[in-house]
């Protein structure tokens, strides 16, 4: 049995390390062969992040022995102990791997038959006489499985690699998809570069046009079946979870239900205990280990999860993920409302974010936002807001131009269309914001035909609900955006004029908005500034963490309301102030925690399998992952982007907005009504492209066939 000393070089530098279980011992795998797995074996995969935090995965093939599976579990526990119980631990099974695991192995994982028991080894060879067939499947998460080298393994709907050692033939079925062919090409390049050290050629062939070498090997091609369709998963059931407490107080490990349905509150997790978060709809079981839980409970976390799976009658393919207190990943945290990480601090809101975009802390600077796409993405700014603005109010099925003197005021009973025109790279671009008030009688956002009538050419469309205005929309008015709680600008329904309270809020770009809220003391917030208007008086209330910019915006609101206001500092309020609010009540007195940049997630929306489904792109996504024949959904937490590929079909285009709304409605953390941006391929704003590590404007000048051919040549 491997002792912890053999892990001394593990996790010292960022990246991957892979070991195979061989006769209850561990043997390292050459880096050139990472992503290659024998179906008869078990493996340990260690991922070390840039901050030297660790994730440990066991991987077991479909033909691996029970002993090797158990051995892999023991090694994972040993490695966890070596790192002081701090790593995330995950179990992975062949064909059931998590998107996190698959993301480690771009362009995909490769399954090989056999294993250590049959004498097969992971060996790097320059020239090989190997003859094998790889069935490449997946549009987002790529798997290449070794199959019998015969026509009976083929179908006309997928792509295959006929690997003859010095030659690799990329075979595309007559009903296969070009984007899948691009991904299969990436797998072939991986084999060429690493397994063959560049000493093989890649050839692209279509079904029915097989060269003599392939016909000689396989014989004449018979009629082939079509590929099977994937089954769509019910999104609502997939995101539901339950929370259980693990306890050994009675002498045996037991679980007790403490949270029937998400989203949960973080306070429900005591660091003196261990918990199971049951997300069976997504085939996952999370185990959370409190840092002060007793050692027996912490060490028995995996056993407790396996017992839970057995007691519930769940299939053995259910994935187990073990989360240490303070080291939780995004998949776990999404089931909780406003999760606060240990590295998040409290204090006055500052104009910067920190997090995933290459680990940078980027203060907002309007003079450089044009050049800094990371800044543009973090703050949601396509530019500095200096473009041209036109606004219409929606009346029935028509749009009515708004007088410019009313720009910057929205009423809760109205719906507005805001056209913003700006220049970038010598090209004029448009954004159309569709803003809908809480009291608006329109059931949905305005029809696309009405929106299209606002501009010529192409525009990014953004659906905005009252209270969820993105920073860029707030910034384009050059003055505070004032949002009235109710009323209609052009109708008979006017806002109430007795008691009115405006909350002055500031975005990360320092743009301010004044949002009317219910006039009672519970609406106050120590982090901000408020304007209170009553029939007899007007006050500007300044919270302890209020900023000069907020006070300046308050002065503007006072001017709009008419009259003068008395400045009141928090804790120095006169009786008249509380009387106007109906009495002194509890309100938020804790300082707002600093926002962090949450990890963005990319999904594809496709009906290529017969049903309109959404599936996630694993790992660190790139521009190459944007399928031009699909609609893609990018979730940046505060906003959603729907990217429309040029070759997407009408069902995908019209159904994608429904998928986006369903995605928000079923969000396990309880988010709702966040802005939805609809953008077209080739018209991407910086607030979108900045979430990608690199972005090539010229990539869209080539179709997928050209990109495949270029990849083969390079």
N, C-alpha and C positions, 0 to 999 in steps of 0.2 A: 504493500500500500504506500502511495506517495506521501511523504511527510511534508509539512508546511515549508521546510527549508528549500524544497525544490520550486517554490513559488517566489523565491527572493528576487528574481528579475522580472516578476510580473507587475504590470501596471505602473512602471517607472516613467514611461513616456507616453504621450497621446497616441492613440491608434488601436489596432486590433492585434490580438494574440489568440491562436487557435491550437488546441491539443486534441488528439484522438485517444480514446480509451482503448488500450491494448493489454489484454490479460491482466486487468485490474491495475494497470499502470498508465501513465500519461506520456504521450510522445508528441513533441511539437510538429506542426505542419509547416512546410515551406511557404513563405509569404506569397510566392508566385502562384500557389495553388489555393489560396484563400477563396472560398465560395464553392469549392468542390467537395461533395460529401458522398460517402459510400452508404447505400441504403441498409447495409448490414451492420453499421457501426453507430457508436455514440461519441459525442464531442463536447468539449468545453470551449466556449467562445467568450473572451474577455474584451470588453470595449472600455478604453480609458479616454476620458474627455480632455479638452484643453486645460480644464481646471483640475485635472487629475482625480476626478470622481470616477467611479467604476460601475459597470453593469456586467453581471455574469449570466451567461445563458448556457443551458444544457441543450444539445440537439440530439435527437434519437431518430434513426432511420426506421422505416416501416418493417424491416427485417432484423432489427437489432435484437439481441438476447435480453432476457430479463436481468441477468447478472450485469451486463454492461450498462443498462439503464440505471440500475441501483448504484453501480460504481460511479457513474456520472453525477448522480445526486449527492453521493458522499463527497466527491471532489469539489462540487459547488459549495457545500457547507464548509469544507476545509478552507477554500479560497476566501469565502466570506469571513471566516474567523481570522484569516491572515490580514485582512483589511479592517479588522476591528468591528465587523458587523455593519459596515456602512454602505456596501454596494446594494444596488437593485439586483434581484435575482429573478430569472425567468426560465420557464421550461418551454422548449420548442420541439415540435414533432414534424416529420417530413410531410409536406403539402399543407401544413396547418401553421406555418410560421407567422409570427407577428410582423406588422409593417416595420416596426423598429428594427427587428433582426434583419429583414430583407434589405433594409436601407443601408446596412453595413457593406453589402456586397453588390455594388454597381458593376456591371449592368444587370446581374441576377445571380441566382444560385444554380449549380449544376449537380444533378443526381447521377451517381454511377452505380451500377449493379455490383453486388458482392460486398466484400469487406475484409477485415483483418483475419477472420476465421477461414476465409478461402485463399489467404495468402496474398491479397491485393494490397499494394502500397501506394502512397502519394509520392510519385516520382516526377521530377522535372526532366523532360527529354527534349533534345534539340530536333531530332528527326525520328519519327515514329512510324511504325507499320500498322498502327491501330486502325481498326475498322469498326465504326459505331454509328448509331443513329441517335440524335438528340431531338426530342419533341419540345419546341419552345412555346410556352404558353404565357399569356398575361399581357395586358396593355400598360399597367402601372407597376405591378410587382412581378418580376420575371422569374420563371422557373424553367429550367431545361433538364428534362428527365431522359435518361438513357432507355431506349426501347430496342426490341428485336429488329435487326437490320433486314426488314422485309416489307413488301408493299402492304401487308396486313396491318402494319403499325401506322400507316399514313391516313390522313383525311384531307379533303379539299378545302377545309376552312381554316387550317393552321399553317404555321411555318415550321420547317424541319432543317436540321443541319446534318448533312451526310459527311461525316468526318472520316477521311481516308488517309490521315496522317500528314502527307505533304500537300494534300488538297482538301479544302472544305467547301462543300456545295451548299449554298443557301437556297433551299427549295421552297417556293411559295405556292400554296394551293390556289386553285382558280377562284375560290371564294374567300381567300384570306384578305386581311386588311393591310394596307401599305404601312400604317404606323406600327403594326405588329412586326412587319418585315424589317422596319428600321431597328426595332429592339432586338430582333434576332441577329441582325448584322452586328450590333454592339456585343452580343455574346460571342459571335464568331471572331471578332477582333480581340476579345479578351483571351480566347484560346490561342489565337495566333501570336499575341504578344507575350503571354506568360507561359503557357504549356509548351509552345513550340519555339519560343524565343525568336519569333519573326520568320522562322524557316518553313513557311507553308503559304499557299495561295488561296484566296477566297474567290469563289465563282458564284455568280447569281443566276439561278435558273427558274423558269416558270413551269407549272404543271403542264405536261404535254410537250415540252421542249427539252426533255432530258438529253444530255450528251451521251455519247457512246460508252464512256466509262461508267456512268450510272446504270445504263440499260444492261451492260455486261455484268454488273454486280447484282442487280435486283431483278432483271428480266423485264419484259414488256409491262408497261403500266396498265393495270386493270381499272375498272370503274371504282372510284373511291367514295366512301360515305362522307357526308358533311359532318362538321364538328358539332358537339353537343353544346347547348346553351347553358350559361350560368343561371343560377336561381337567385332572384332578387330577395333581399332580406328586408323584413319589416323594420323600418327605421325606428318606429316608436318603441317596439319591444327591444330593439338592439341597445338603446340608450338607457333603459330602466335598470336600476340597481337597488340592492338592499344591503344594510350594514349590520354585521353581527359582532358581538363581543366574544373573544376566546378566553376561556378561563380553565385553570386546573385546580381551582380551590377545593373541589370535592374529591380530589385525588385522581381524576381522569379528565382528559381534555374534552370540554364541552363548549357549545356555542349558544348564544342567546341573542335574539333579534333586538336591536336598539334603534334602527332606522328603517322604516318599511319602504320608503321611496325617496329617491333623490329629487332635487339637490339637497345635500346635507350641510350642516354647519360644522366648521372646522373644530369648534369647541366640543363636539361629540366625541372626538378622539382624545383619550387620556393617555399621556405619555407613560403611565404606569401599567398600561395594558396592551394587548395585541387584538387586532380586529380582522375580520374578513369582509371585504366588499364584494358582493356577489353580482356579477354582471353576466349572468348566463346567456342572456339574449345575444351577447357578443362573444360567447364562448370563452369568457375570461373570469378568473377568480383572483382578486388582489388580497394579499395579506400585508397588513400594516403593523410594524413592530415598534411600539413605544420605547424610547431610549431608556426609560426606567423600569420597563417590564422585567419580571424575574427571568433569569438566564434559561431556565427550563422551557418557559413559554417561547422565548426568542429562538432557541435552538430547534424547537419542535414545530416551527412555523410551517415548513413544507409538509410535514406529516399531518398537521392539523388540516391543511388545505386538501390533501389527498383524501383524508377521512371525510371531510365535508362533501367533497365531490361524490364519494361513494355513497354516503348517507342520503344525498339528494337524488341519487340515481342519474347523475350527469354522465355523459360519455367520457371515456378515458382520454379523449383528445382535447378536453378542456384545458386551456392554458393557465398556468399558475404564475403570478408575478408577485414577488416579495418586495415590499417597499420599506426602507428604513426611515425612522423618524428624522425629518430634515432633509431626506434625499429623494423625495417623491418625484415621479415624472409627470409630464403633462396629462397623460392618459388617466392617471389616478386623480389628479387635482381637479379635472374637469367636472367631477361629480359633486363638488363642493361650491358653495356660494362665497365669492370674494376670498379665495384662499390667500393667506398671507405667508410668504416664504420667509425663512429665517434671515435672509440677506436683505429683505425689504425693511426700510426704516420709516419712522413716522416723523412728521415735521411739515412745515409749510410746503405746499405744492411748488416745485421748482420747474423751470422750463427745460427739463431734459428727461430722457428716458434711458434705461440701461437694459441690456439683455442680449437677444439672440443675434442681432445683425452684426456678426463678426466681433462681438464682445465690446463694441464701442459705446461710449457715452457721448451723445451728440447734442450739444445745445442748439436751439433753433436760431438761425441767422438768416434773415430775409435777403441779405445781399449775396449769399452764396448758395441758397437752396437750389438754384438752377444747375449748379455744377455738382452738387452732392446728392446723389440718388438715395444714399442711405438715410440722410436727414429727411429727404422728401418722403420716404416710406414711413419712417418712424412717426412723423408728425402729420402724415396724410396730406401733404402740400404738393400740388402739381406745379405751382409757382408761388410767387410772393403775394398773390392776390391783386396785382396791379392791372389786370385785364379789363375788358369792357363788360358791363352788366346790363341785361334787359330782364324785366319782370312782368309776368302776366298773372292775373287772378282768374281762377277757373270758375265760370258761372254756368251751371248746367253742363251742356256739352261744348261750350265755347270758351275761348280765352279772351280776356279783356286786358289791354295794356294798363299797367299801374303807373300813376303819376310819379315822376322821379323824386318828388318831395316826400313820398311815402316809402321810398326804398329803405330797407333796414328795419321795417316794422311788419311783423306777421301776427295775424289774429287766429286764435284757436278754432274758430268756426269756419275758416277758409282753407283753400288749397291753392298753392302758388307754383308757377313754373318759372325758374330762374335760369336764364341762359348766360353762361360765362364764356367769353371768347378770349383766347390768349395765343401767343406765338412761342414756338419752341423749335430750334434748329431751322429757322427760316420758314417754318410751316405754321399756318393758322389752324388751331384746334378749338373744339367746342366741348363744354360740359353743360348738360341740362339737369338741374336739380328739380325734382318733383317733391315739394314739401306739403305734407298733409297734417292739418291740425287735429287735436284730439276730439274737438267738437264738430269736425267737418262731417256733413251728411253723406259725402261720397263713400260708398262701401269700400272701394279699392282706389288705387292710385289712378290718375288720368289715363285714358286710352293711349296706346302707342301712337296712333294716328294724330292725336292732338299734340303730343309731345314732338313728333316729327315735324309738325307744321311750324315749329318755333325756329328752325334753322335750316340751312342748306348744307348738303354734304353729310358728314359723319359726326357723331357726337357720343361722348361717354354719358350714359344716363345714370343718375343716382336717385334712388327712392329714399326719402328722408321722412321719418316720423317726428312729430313735435317732441322736443326734449332730447333728441338724438342727433343734433346738428353736428356734422363733421367740422373740424377746425378750419378747413379751407373755405367752406360756405360762410362761416362766421367772419373770416378775414377779408372777404371781398368788398365789404361795405365801408371800410375805412372809418367806421364808427361803431359803437356797440350795437349788436343786433338785439332788438327789443321784441320779445315774444309775449303777447297778451294771452291770458289764460283762456279767454273765450271771446265771443263777439265776431262780427264780420265787418271788414273794412267798407264794403259798399252796400250792406244790407241794413235791415231795421234792427237786428239784434246787436246791441252795443255792450261793451264790457260794463260790469257793475261799477258804480262810482263811489260807493261808501268807503269801505276799507279795502285797500289794495297793497300787496306786498310783492316787491320785485327782488329776486335773488341774483346778485351780480356774480357771474361765474367767469373764470378765466381758463383758456385752453393752454396747452403746452407752448403755443406760438405767441402767447400773451394777448391774443385776440379775445375780446370780452363780449358776453351776451347777458342781457337782463331778462330773466325768465320769471314771469309772474307765477306765484305759488299761492296756496291757500293762506289767508291772513290770520295765522295763529302762531303762537310762540314755538311750537314744535317744528316749524319749518326753518327756524334759524340754524346757523352753522358757524362755529367758531372760526372756520377757515376762510370765510368770505365776508362780503359786504352786502347790506340789504337797504332798500328804500321802502319806507312805510308811509302810505298816504291815508289819512282819515279826513272826515269833513272839517275838523277843527285844526289839524296840524299835519306836519310832514317831518319825518326823521330819516337821517342816514345813519344806520347802525353799522359800526365797524367791528368785526370780530377780531379776536386777538391775533389771528394769522392773516387778516386782510391785507391787501397790497395797495400801493399808491395807484396802480393802474385800475384796480377795482373802484377805488374812491373817485377817480376821474370819470369812470363810466357812470357811477352813481350820480354825479353832477349832471351828466347829459340826460339821464332819466328824469331827474328833478325838473329840468328845463322842459321836457316833453309834457310832464304832468301839470306844469304850471305852479308857480309859487316858489318859496324858499324852504330849505330844510335845515333842521337843527342836527348837528353832528353829535352822535351818541356813541361812546366807547363801550364795549362789552364790560359788564359788571358796574357801569355807571348810569344805568337806565333810570329815568324819572318815572314816577307812577303813571303819568299820562301815556307813556310808551306802552307799558304793560296793559293798561286799560284798553288801548286801541286794539291790542291783540287778543283781548278776551281773557287776560290774566297770564301770569308767569307759569310756564310749563317746562318740562324737560326737553332739551334739544341736544344736538351733537356738539359735545365739548371736547372730544378727542381730536388730536391733530390728524389730518389726512395723511395716509401713508404714501410714500413716493411711488408713482406708477413704474412698472417694469414693462419691457417689451416682451410680450408673450410669443412663444414659438408659432410662426404661421403654419398653416396646414393647406395642402393642395389636393383637390379631388377632381376626378373626371366624371362628367355626366354623359352617359352614352346609352344608346338603345341598340348597339351592335349585336347584343345577344338576344334581342327580341323584346326585352323589357327595359324601360328607362330606369337605370340604376346609377348610384353614386359610389365610387370606390376611391380610396386614398392612395396617393403617390407616396411610397416609402422613402425614408432617409432624407438627405439634403437635396431637395428638388432643384432642377435647373430649367433653363428655357427649353431644352430638348424634350422635357417631359410634357410640354404643352402640345397636345394632340390636335393638329389642325382640322381633323374631321370630327372633333368633339366640342362640347362646351365644358370649360374648366371652372371650378369654384375655388377661389383663394380666400381663406379665412385668416384675417390679421387681428382678430379679436374685437377691435372696435368697429371694423367695417368688413363687409363681404364684397368680393369682386367676382362677377360672372364674366369670363373671357369667352367670346364667341369665335370659334375657329372658322376660317373661310369655307371649309368643306363640311361643316356640321349640317345635318339635315333639319328639316322644318320641325320635326317632332322634338328633337333635342333643343332647338332654339326656343320653341314655344313652351316646352315643359321645364326648361332649366330654372325659370323664375319660381315655379311651383316647388322644385327641389330645394332652392335656396330658402324659401319660406319654411318648408318642412324641416330643413336643417336647423333653422333658428328655433322653430316651435318645439323640436325634440332635443334641443341642446341640454345636456345633463346638468349644466351649471345654472340653468334658469335664465340665460340671456334672452332678451326679446327686443324687437323693433330696431335693431341696429341698421345703419345705412347699407343699401345694396347698390353697388356700382355695376353697370352693364357696359362692357367695353368690347370693341371689335379688334380682331387680329390686325396688327399694323398701326393701330391708333392708341397704343398703350401709354397712359400718363406715367410720370415718374413715381407717383404714389403707388403704382403697381409694379413697375420694373425694378424699383429699389429693393423689393423683397427677394430678388434673384441675385445670386452672387455675381454673375456677369450677364450682360445683356447685349446681344448683337442685333442692331437694327437691320442689318442686311440679310439675316437668316431667312426672313420671310420672302426674300426675292427668289428663293429656290423652292421647288416643290419637293415632296418627300422622295420621289425617285432620284432626283439630283442629289439629295442629301445622302441617300443610301449609296449611290455610286461614288460620291466623294469620300465617304467613310471607308469604302472598300479600297480605294486607291491610296489613301493616306496611311 
